[in-house]
């Protein structure tokens, strides 16, 4: 009998300063290549399956200058592709500012550095200030057609990757005998993060994975409804689209120590930066109740913003992640308070306690799995 595959584990690397905790009292670090190289190489050594970098062209400001320092996603992942061997890498494209034919060529280039290990995260954009600062925001009506725009964008890339040529003619893009050679070594995987009805439908029809998320503290199945909508949409599209759950991990040797960390971080919450994020997300006045924008509008004023967070001892966090694995998901993408230490502790303390990662742990120990 073949063994069940382990749940995939990914790391949402800190391409922006201070990661995903918006606080004056949390660990501080700038987003350098050296830092991200250390994190991704460490993640690879502990058997992590993938690393993804976001794209953010304007931060939230505040006293912490949250995400005001940010690297560019494709450039960073090209560098990381050259210094890793197994881990899959995903860069994020801001579809309003990077043409699909250019992104298709960048992806093919990185695939030549890391054959079969590169994919693209499709970012439709919700923070108007990111694009308006460059004169590239199409107006509030974009909120209503952004997935139509994203659909054409992805169709062009897939056509170029599979045939090396495109004559696509759509409402938003026109290709005139557009060429792309060489083509990638294998199909480039696509990720989306649509939570709304249109976003989920887009991911189910055109992507390979979709990020789902819940909210709150120690609610490992809070994403259940979002996941169910994705499962239904994937069945309707007759495609295998996997859910990747976005989670923040704050762990320590005991539950008490882990919660003390979070209390300390929360005491320094940068309210000004959170207010900026909430105001920007609120500009999509027609966002449906399931959308990322609406979740941000309704978020509590905590240092972790709107991100679901697992807080506890190594054993407690391992147990909660196993609960996630028990649902219909492909994997999780993790953020940490301190990424260097967080990845190490996860690999050495949390992962060995997870039933859903037992095969990875055995392989890291040099044991044979499934006869290999």
C-alpha positions in Angstrom: 0.0 0.0 0.0 1.4 3.4 -0.9 1.6 6.0 1.8 -0.4 9.2 1.8 1.6 12.2 0.7 2.7 14.7 3.4 1.1 18.1 3.5 3.3 20.6 1.7 5.0 23.3 3.7 6.0 26.7 2.3 7.5 29.9 3.6 6.3 33.4 2.7 9.7 35.0 2.7 10.2 38.5 4.1 10.7 40.5 1.0 9.4 43.5 3.0 10.9 44.9 6.2 9.9 43.3 9.4 7.9 40.5 7.8 4.2 40.2 8.7 4.1 41.6 12.2 3.1 45.3 12.3 4.6 46.3 15.6 7.3 48.4 17.3 8.1 45.5 19.7 8.6 42.7 17.2 11.9 41.6 15.6 13.2 44.1 13.1 15.0 43.3 9.9 15.5 44.8 6.4 14.7 42.7 3.3 18.1 41.9 1.9 19.1 39.2 -0.5 21.5 37.8 2.2 18.6 37.4 4.7 16.3 35.7 2.3 19.0 33.5 1.0 19.7 32.3 4.6 16.0 31.7 5.2 15.3 29.8 1.9 18.4 27.7 2.2 17.5 26.8 5.7 13.9 26.0 4.7 15.3 23.7 1.9 17.5 21.9 4.4 14.5 21.1 6.6 12.5 19.8 3.6 10.2 22.7 3.0 8.5 22.3 -0.4 8.3 25.9 -1.6 9.1 29.6 -0.9 7.1 32.5 -2.2 7.8 36.2 -2.4 5.1 38.8 -2.6 5.3 42.1 -4.5 4.6 45.4 -2.7 5.6 48.7 -4.3 4.4 50.9 -1.5 4.3 50.1 2.2 1.9 51.2 5.0 4.1 53.7 6.7 3.5 54.3 10.3 6.1 54.6 13.0 7.5 51.2 11.8 7.6 52.2 8.1 5.9 48.9 7.6 6.9 47.4 4.1 8.3 50.8 3.0 11.5 48.8 2.3 10.7 46.1 -0.3 12.7 44.2 -2.9 11.4 43.2 -6.4 10.0 39.7 -6.5 11.3 38.2 -9.8 14.8 39.6 -9.3 15.0 38.2 -5.8 13.7 34.7 -6.8 16.2 34.6 -9.8 19.0 35.0 -7.3 17.5 32.4 -4.9 17.1 30.0 -7.8 20.8 30.0 -8.4 21.7 29.1 -4.7 19.1 26.4 -4.1 18.6 22.8 -5.4 15.2 21.4 -4.6 12.8 23.9 -3.1 10.2 25.3 -5.5 10.2 29.1 -5.9 7.3 31.5 -6.7 7.6 35.1 -7.7 4.6 37.5 -7.7 3.6 39.6 -10.7 1.7 42.9 -10.3 -0.4 42.4 -13.4 -1.2 46.2 -13.8 2.4 47.1 -14.3 4.2 44.1 -15.9 3.0 43.0 -19.3 2.2 39.3 -19.6 4.7 38.6 -22.4 7.5 40.1 -20.3 6.5 38.1 -17.3 6.3 34.9 -19.4 9.9 35.6 -20.6 11.1 36.3 -17.0 9.6 33.1 -15.8 11.2 31.1 -18.6 14.5 32.7 -17.7 14.3 31.7 -14.1 13.1 28.2 -15.2 16.4 27.9 -17.0 18.2 28.6 -13.7 16.0 26.2 -11.7 14.3 23.8 -14.2 10.9 22.8 -13.1 11.1 24.7 -9.8 9.7 28.0 -10.7 6.1 29.4 -10.6 4.2 32.7 -10.7 1.8 34.2 -8.2 -0.9 36.3 -9.9 -1.5 39.6 -8.0 -4.5 41.6 -9.3 -3.9 44.5 -6.9 -6.0 46.0 -4.1 -3.9 48.9 -2.7 -4.5 51.8 -5.1 -1.6 53.8 -3.7 0.9 51.3 -5.1 -0.2 52.0 -8.6 -1.5 55.5 -8.4 2.0 56.7 -7.3 3.2 55.7 -10.8 0.2 56.9 -12.6 -0.8 53.3 -13.4 -4.0 52.9 -11.4 -6.9 52.5 -14.0 -9.5 53.8 -11.6 -12.0 52.3 -9.1 -13.8 50.6 -12.0 -10.9 48.2 -12.1 -12.2 46.5 -9.0 -15.1 45.3 -11.1 -13.1 43.8 -14.0 -9.7 42.8 -12.5 -10.3 39.1 -12.8 -11.4 39.5 -16.4 -8.1 41.4 -16.9 -6.2 38.6 -15.0 -7.9 36.0 -17.2 -6.6 37.5 -20.4 -3.2 38.0 -18.8 -2.9 34.3 -17.8 -4.2 33.1 -21.2 -1.4 35.0 -22.9 1.3 33.6 -20.7 0.0 30.0 -21.0 -0.2 30.3 -24.8 3.4 31.6 -25.0 4.7 29.0 -22.6 3.0 26.1 -24.5 3.4 27.2 -28.1 6.1 29.9 -28.1 3.7 32.3 -30.0 0.6 34.3 -29.3 -1.9 36.2 -31.5 -4.3 36.8 -28.6 -6.9 39.5 -29.1 -8.9 40.6 -26.1 -10.5 43.5 -24.4 -7.4 44.4 -22.5 -4.5 42.9 -24.4 -3.5 42.5 -28.1 -0.7 40.2 -29.2 0.6 40.4 -32.8 2.6 37.4 -33.6 4.3 37.6 -30.1 7.2 35.2 -29.8 8.7 33.4 -26.8 11.6 31.1 -27.3 13.0 29.1 -25.5 9.9 27.7 -23.9 10.0 26.5 -20.2 11.2 23.0 -19.4 7.8 22.1 -18.1 4.5 23.9 -17.4 4.9 26.9 -15.1 2.7 26.5 -12.1 0.4 29.4 -11.2 -0.9 30.6 -7.8 -3.7 33.1 -7.0 -5.1 34.4 -3.7 -8.7 35.1 -4.6 -11.1 34.8 -1.7 -14.1 36.6 -3.3 -16.5 34.7 -5.6 -14.9 35.9 -8.9 -11.4 35.4 -7.4 -12.1 31.9 -6.4 -13.6 31.1 -9.8 -10.6 32.6 -11.5 -8.2 30.5 -9.4 -10.2 27.3 -10.0 -10.2 27.8 -13.8 -6.7 29.0 -14.5 -4.4 28.4 -11.5 -2.8 25.3 -9.9 -3.1 26.6 -6.3 -5.1 29.2 -4.4 -4.3 30.7 -1.1 -7.1 30.5 1.4 -7.1 32.0 4.9 -9.1 32.5 8.0 -8.7 34.9 10.8 -8.2 34.8 14.6 -5.9 33.1 17.0 -5.5 29.3 17.2 -8.4 28.6 14.9 -6.7 26.1 12.5 -9.9 25.3 10.6 -11.2 28.9 10.3 -10.5 28.8 6.6 -13.0 25.9 6.2 -15.6 28.0 4.3 -13.1 29.6 1.9 -11.6 26.1 1.3 -15.1 24.7 0.6 -15.8 27.4 -2.0 -12.5 26.6 -3.7 -13.2 22.8 -3.7 -16.7 23.5 -5.2 -15.3 25.9 -7.9 -12.5 23.4 -8.8 -15.0 20.6 -9.3 -17.2 22.9 -11.4 -14.1 23.6 -13.6 -13.1 20.0 -13.6 -9.6 20.8 -12.4 -7.3 19.8 -9.6 -6.7 23.1 -7.8 -5.1 22.8 -4.4 -5.7 25.1 -1.4 -2.7 26.5 0.4 -3.5 28.0 3.8 -1.7 31.1 4.9 -0.7 31.1 8.6 1.5 33.0 11.0 3.4 30.8 13.5 4.5 32.1 16.9 5.9 29.3 18.9 8.1 28.6 22.0 8.9 25.8 24.3 5.7 26.3 26.2 2.3 27.7 25.5 2.7 30.4 28.1 6.0 31.6 26.6 4.5 31.7 23.1 1.5 33.7 24.2 3.8 36.0 26.1 5.6 36.7 22.8 2.4 37.6 21.1 1.3 39.8 24.0 4.6 41.7 23.8 4.3 42.2 20.1 0.7 43.2 20.4 1.6 45.9 22.9 3.6 47.7 20.2 1.0 47.4 17.4 1.5 50.2 14.9 -2.0 51.5 14.7 -1.1 54.1 12.1 0.2 51.5 9.6 -2.9 49.3 10.3 -5.1 52.2 9.6 -3.4 52.8 6.3 -4.0 49.2 5.3 -7.6 49.3 6.4 -8.3 52.5 4.5 -6.7 51.2 1.3 -8.6 47.9 1.4 -11.8 49.8 2.0 -11.6 51.6 -1.4 -13.1 48.5 -3.1 -16.6 49.5 -2.1 -18.2 46.6 -4.0 -16.0 43.9 -2.5 -18.0 40.8 -1.5 -18.1 39.5 2.0 -15.5 36.8 1.3 -12.9 39.0 -0.3 -9.5 39.8 1.1 -10.4 43.5 1.1 -13.4 43.0 3.3 -11.4 40.8 5.7 -8.9 43.7 6.1 -11.7 46.2 6.6 -13.1 44.1 9.4 -9.8 43.1 11.0 -9.0 43.6 14.7 -6.3 46.0 15.6 -3.7 43.4 16.3 0.0 43.3 15.3 -0.7 40.4 12.9 -3.2 42.4 10.8 -5.8 40.1 9.3 -3.6 36.9 9.2 -4.7 33.8 11.0 -2.1 32.9 13.7 -1.2 29.8 15.5 0.4 30.5 18.9 1.7 27.8 21.3 4.3 25.3 22.2 6.0 23.2 19.6 3.6 20.3 20.3 0.6 22.6 20.3 1.5 24.1 16.9 2.3 20.7 15.4 -1.2 19.5 16.5 -3.0 22.5 15.0 -1.1 22.0 11.7 -2.1 18.4 11.7 -5.7 19.6 12.0 -5.2 21.7 8.9 -3.8 18.7 7.1 -6.9 16.7 7.9 -8.9 19.0 5.7 -8.9 19.1 1.9 -5.8 21.1 1.4 -2.5 20.8 -0.5 -0.4 22.6 2.1 0.3 25.7 4.2 2.4 28.8 3.7 4.0 30.0 6.9 5.2 33.3 8.2 7.2 33.7 11.4 8.0 36.5 13.9 11.7 36.0 13.4 12.2 34.1 10.2 15.7 32.8 10.7 15.0 31.4 14.1 11.4 30.5 13.2 12.4 28.3 10.3 15.1 26.6 12.4 12.7 25.9 15.3 10.0 24.7 13.0 12.4 22.3 11.3 13.9 21.0 14.4 11.1 21.2 17.0 7.7 21.4 15.4 8.0 19.4 12.2 9.2 16.2 13.9 6.0 16.2 16.0 3.7 16.5 12.9 1.9 13.4 11.7 1.3 15.1 8.4 5.1 15.5 7.8 6.3 12.1 9.0 7.6 11.1 5.5 9.7 14.3 5.2 11.1 13.7 8.7 12.0 10.2 7.8 13.7 11.2 4.5 15.7 13.9 6.3 16.9 11.2 8.7 18.0 9.1 5.8 15.2 6.5 5.9 13.7 5.1 2.9 10.1 6.1 2.1 7.8 4.2 -0.3 10.7 1.9 -1.1 12.9 4.8 -2.3 
